């Protein structure tokens, strides 16, 4: 039987064939770990700790400082237990008002986002439109929203429409600017090739401009959606009419010097904003799985 020498050791042909067959049975892309005793899960757990532990410590410190200041100044800010007791005392009141604010955010922000993106598409296709209407939009955006809201009440009545419009105006400009930047930030060589192949405007928009603008669109949404919460609250502050929503609840409770209700409403506004931003992050990870954010950051 034939003998094979490997690094000074003698193997028979049958043993060598079995050894080679065993080695080739293991895929090259899936090598066994050299150190099977290494605790990789533990390091990953520590990495997760590094993500959530710093903000948790920050919130604990803020809560402790808040409690100490509240105990020293009971007529300025309420204690944390007073805020929690207010939330538990009448959850129905807070729930109904939070739904009203959420309705304003969803309807107003959706309208502002869609209109901003559609106008950005028109501006990206026709530069003369940008030169014609962008100065008007800038004038509208620099006008204080608290000055526009009463005029909207006169024009549209005391219902929910003024609040929707105020919320839409707040989110409109960030969405317009980011969408326009994304629609124009295309690879020029790819655009030249598509034009050489006589691609239509719709084909260029569908296959090049729209997919490439998505990182910028989501960057605009990260700015616009928190502003929608601010816009809805401000609209409830200054737009007369239906006294509902967390913003109205803050105004009424502050006028009555009811600090627990005031700050409980503010806390719910913060929670609503965090939930919306977290939901947006989940959607972005699903839609932009191919993007790591470098396009927007550059």
HELIX and SHEET records of a PDB file:
HELIX    1   1 UNK A   13  UNK A   25  1                                  13    
HELIX    2   2 UNK A   40  UNK A   72  1                                  33    
HELIX    3   3 UNK A   80  UNK A   89  1                                  10    
HELIX    4   4 UNK A   91  UNK A  125  1                                  35    
HELIX    5   5 UNK A  127  UNK A  142  1                                  16    
HELIX    6   6 UNK A  145  UNK A  156  1                                  12    
HELIX    7   7 UNK A  161  UNK A  184  1                                  24    
HELIX    8   8 UNK A  188  UNK A  196  1                                   9    
HELIX    9   9 UNK A  201  UNK A  204  1                                   4    
HELIX   10  10 UNK A  205  UNK A  209  3                                   5    
HELIX   11  11 UNK A  210  UNK A  238  1                                  29    
HELIX   12  12 UNK A  246  UNK A  255  1                                  10    
HELIX   13  13 UNK A  259  UNK A  287  1                                  29    
HELIX   14  14 UNK A  294  UNK A  297  1                                   4    
SHEET    1   A 2 UNK A   3  UNK A   6  0                                        
SHEET    2   A 2 UNK A   9  UNK A  12 -1                                        
END                                                                             
